[in-house]
Amino acid sequence: MNKPHLPDEQGSLIQSFVLVEEAAHRVGRALYAFGDHALSDAVIAEVQEELAAVEHAELGDLDDEEDGNRVDEEFFEPLREQAEDERDRLL
């Protein structure tokens, strides 16, 4: 994401055969197109944090997982409530 493959002068684009790597290049190209350095830095920091959590989990250290779940719950709770309200309204 930091250094995405960008089209050359002729419009040719190098693509990776590794799915995850190409996905990172696509995100990098989108961030490059937005041109917002603060957004790019925030996305890159978030991805690095997630990768570090995965690496820790692979090593058996799951302490950070609880914090991540709590954040997810705090983020999704208003959406869940809104969906329930919408469901109730339709029924």
C-alpha angles and dihedrals in degrees: 000000000000093000108022122187103256127193114270126228091284092048094253116147129201110224127192122232088214105093097211093045093050090048089055090050090050091052089047091052091050091050090047090052091051089052093205107136093190091055091047092050091048094049093046091049091050092050092048090051091050092047090051090051090051091049091050091048091051087055091051097257105130099161094110092051093077091054091050092050091050091052090048091051092049091049097045100039095083089047091049091050091048091051091049091050091049091048091050091048092053094047 
